[in-house]
Amino acid sequence: MGIDGFDAEPPTPALRLLRAPDVVLSPHVGGVTRGTVVRIALAAVQNAAGRLAGDPPRGIVN
């Protein structure tokens, strides 16, 4: 079983799942790389600059 999110981040050391032999645990952002963080930051800045320039918002999801 794999779990990538916890009610409390980071999980407390008392969490029994931390010692379970058949469970893989990772933080919710375990798959985020440095490059991903850079791309997200650049997209946020570009979107903010676009809005200030009067462009419509990008990536709107209904």
Phi and psi restraints in degrees (value plus and minus 20) as a CYANA .aco file:
   2 GLY   PHI    -142.1  -102.1
   2 GLY   PSI     118.4   158.4
   3 ILE   PHI    -151.3  -111.3
   3 ILE   PSI     111.8   151.8
   4 ASP   PHI    -144.3  -104.3
   4 ASP   PSI      -4.3    35.7
   5 GLY   PHI    -172.7  -132.7
   5 GLY   PSI     125.2   165.2
   6 PHE   PHI    -150.8  -110.8
   6 PHE   PSI     135.9   175.9
   7 ASP   PHI     -81.1   -41.1
   7 ASP   PSI     -61.4   -21.4
   8 ALA   PHI    -137.3   -97.3
   8 ALA   PSI     107.0   147.0
   9 GLU   PHI    -131.5   -91.5
   9 GLU   PSI     107.9   147.9
  10 PRO   PHI     -93.9   -53.9
  10 PRO   PSI     139.0   179.0
  11 PRO   PHI     -85.9   -45.9
  11 PRO   PSI     131.2   171.2
  12 THR   PHI     -91.6   -51.6
  12 THR   PSI     130.1   170.1
  13 PRO   PHI     -79.6   -39.6
  13 PRO   PSI     -39.9     0.1
  14 ALA   PHI     -96.8   -56.8
  14 ALA   PSI     -28.8    11.2
  15 LEU   PHI     -82.6   -42.6
  15 LEU   PSI      99.1   139.1
  16 ARG   PHI     -83.4   -43.4
  16 ARG   PSI     -48.7    -8.7
  17 LEU   PHI     -81.2   -41.2
  17 LEU   PSI     -45.2    -5.2
  18 LEU   PHI     -83.1   -43.1
  18 LEU   PSI     -42.9    -2.9
  19 ARG   PHI    -126.1   -86.1
  19 ARG   PSI     -18.0    22.0
  20 ALA   PHI     -93.5   -53.5
  20 ALA   PSI     108.9   148.9
  21 PRO   PHI     -92.6   -52.6
  21 PRO   PSI     -40.7    -0.7
  22 ASP   PHI    -129.8   -89.8
  22 ASP   PSI       4.5    44.5
  23 VAL   PHI    -147.2  -107.2
  23 VAL   PSI     113.4   153.4
  24 VAL   PHI    -127.7   -87.7
  24 VAL   PSI     106.2   146.2
  25 LEU   PHI    -138.0   -98.0
  25 LEU   PSI     120.5   160.5
  26 SER   PHI    -166.9  -126.9
  26 SER   PSI     134.8   174.8
  27 PRO   PHI     -85.2   -45.2
  27 PRO   PSI     137.3   177.3
  28 HIS   PHI     -79.2   -39.2
  28 HIS   PSI     -47.3    -7.3
  29 VAL   PHI    -118.8   -78.8
  29 VAL   PSI       2.6    42.6
  30 GLY   PHI     -79.4   -39.4
  30 GLY   PSI     -46.7    -6.7
  31 GLY   PHI    -114.5   -74.5
  31 GLY   PSI     -17.5    22.5
  32 VAL   PHI    -106.4   -66.4
  32 VAL   PSI     103.4   143.4
  33 THR   PHI    -117.2   -77.2
  33 THR   PSI     150.0   190.0
  34 ARG   PHI     -79.9   -39.9
  34 ARG   PSI     -60.3   -20.3
  35 GLY   PHI     -82.4   -42.4
  35 GLY   PSI     -58.0   -18.0
  36 THR   PHI     -83.2   -43.2
  36 THR   PSI     -63.5   -23.5
  37 VAL   PHI     -82.4   -42.4
  37 VAL   PSI     -61.0   -21.0
  38 VAL   PHI     -83.4   -43.4
  38 VAL   PSI     -65.2   -25.2
  39 ARG   PHI     -83.7   -43.7
  39 ARG   PSI     -59.6   -19.6
  40 ILE   PHI     -84.1   -44.1
  40 ILE   PSI     -64.7   -24.7
  41 ALA   PHI     -83.3   -43.3
  41 ALA   PSI     -64.1   -24.1
  42 LEU   PHI     -83.1   -43.1
  42 LEU   PSI     -61.3   -21.3
  43 ALA   PHI     -83.1   -43.1
  43 ALA   PSI     -59.9   -19.9
  44 ALA   PHI     -83.7   -43.7
  44 ALA   PSI     -64.2   -24.2
  45 VAL   PHI     -85.2   -45.2
  45 VAL   PSI     -63.8   -23.8
  46 GLN   PHI     -83.2   -43.2
  46 GLN   PSI     -60.2   -20.2
  47 ASN   PHI     -86.2   -46.2
  47 ASN   PSI     -62.6   -22.6
  48 ALA   PHI     -83.8   -43.8
  48 ALA   PSI     -64.3   -24.3
  49 ALA   PHI     -83.1   -43.1
  49 ALA   PSI     -59.8   -19.8
  50 GLY   PHI     -82.8   -42.8
  50 GLY   PSI     -62.1   -22.1
  51 ARG   PHI     -84.7   -44.7
  51 ARG   PSI     -60.9   -20.9
  52 LEU   PHI     -84.1   -44.1
  52 LEU   PSI     -48.2    -8.2
  53 ALA   PHI    -104.8   -64.8
  53 ALA   PSI     -21.8    18.2
  54 GLY   PHI      74.3   114.3
  54 GLY   PSI     -15.2    24.8
  55 ASP   PHI     -92.9   -52.9
  55 ASP   PSI     132.1   172.1
  56 PRO   PHI     -87.9   -47.9
  56 PRO   PSI     134.1   174.1
  57 PRO   PHI     -81.6   -41.6
  57 PRO   PSI     127.4   167.4
  58 ARG   PHI    -125.6   -85.6
  58 ARG   PSI     129.1   169.1
  59 GLY   PHI      52.8    92.8
  59 GLY   PSI       7.0    47.0
  60 ILE   PHI     -92.2   -52.2
  60 ILE   PSI     113.8   153.8
  61 VAL   PHI    -139.9   -99.9
  61 VAL   PSI     108.8   148.8
